[in-house]
Amino acid sequence: MLASLIALALVVFIIASFWIVLAKAGQPGWGSIIPIFNVYCFCKAAGKPGWWVLLMFIPLVNVVIWFLVLMALSENFGKSAAFAVGLFFLGIIFFPILAFGDAQYGNRSLAAA
């Protein structure tokens, strides 16, 4: 029972993080809870075309596309490529940092350095 409550709390926390990241990027935050549409919203927030969602259905290609989306999203928030790697491998830690931290969408100052 306790493990289920902890898992539920973790899922709610991650959904809230996705919601806030999308809202900061000017996308509908509620899109984070709708399957497939959430990938579309992340593509748009990253400045990638919406048809990239179709590429997410191709095995192995989807991993590369998701990494490219996270790389562009990280850049759009003014974070480095290392932060994008963190989003890819440790999203459970890095998405809340992006959501609840001081990162602003459109701030490319750190990415340009």
N, C-alpha and C positions, 0 to 999 in steps of 0.2 A: 504494500500500500504506500509506504513512504517513498519507495523507488518510483512508483507511478506519479506521485505528486511532484517529485523532483524533476522527472522527465517532462511533465506537463509544464512546469514553471520554466524549464529551459526552452521548450518549444515556443511558449508565449514570448519569452525574452528575445529569441531570434526573430520571430515574426515582427515584433515591435522594432527591432533593429532594421530589418529590411524595409519596413513601413517608413521609418524616419529617413533612411537613406534615399528612398524614392521621393519622399516629400521634399527633401532638401534639393533634389535634382529637378524639381518641377514636374514630376510625374505623379499620378494618383497613388497615394500610399496604400489604399485599399487593394491596389493591383498586386500587392505582395502576397495576398492570400488566395489568388486565383491561379490555378495551374496553367501553364503555357503563357497566359497573359503576363505573368510576373517576369518571365524571360524576355518578352517583348518590351516591357517597361524598362528592364535593366539595359537592353540593347539601345533603346531610345535615350536613356540617361547617359550612356557611354558614347552617344553620338554615332552609333552604328545603325545601318539600315534595318528596318523591321523584318525583312525577309530572312535575316540571319537566324530567326527562330526555326525556320525550316532545316537549317544546317544542324540544329541541335538534335534532330532525329536520326542523324547518321552516326553510327558507332565510330569511336575514335576521333572523328572530325569534331564532334561535340565538345570534346575535352579541349581541343585547340581553340575553338571558337569561344568557349566560356573563358579561357585564359585571356584571349584578346579583348573580350568585353570587360573583364575585370581590370586589365591593364589600362584600357581607355577610361574606365570609371575612376580608377585611382588617379590617373592623370588629370581628369576633370575636377577632382577634389583637391588638387595640388599636392598629391602624395607621390612618392617615388615608385620605381619599378619593384623595389624590394617590398614595399607595402602591398603591391599587387600580388606578389608571390605569397605573402602572408594571407591575403584574402583568398587565394586559391587553395592553399594547404591548411590554413587555420582560420577559416571563415567564422567559426564560432567565437573567436577572439577578436578578429580584425573588423568584422562588420559592426559590432557594438562600439569599437573605437571610432569608426567612421561616423556612426550615427550619433553617439553621445558626446563626441569630442568637439573641438572647435573648427573642424574642417568645413569649409564653405564651398559649395558647388560653383565652378567657374574660376576658382582660384588656382591658376596654373603656375604660380610663382616658383614653387619647389620643384615641379616637374621640369621646368625649363632650365633649372640650375644643374 
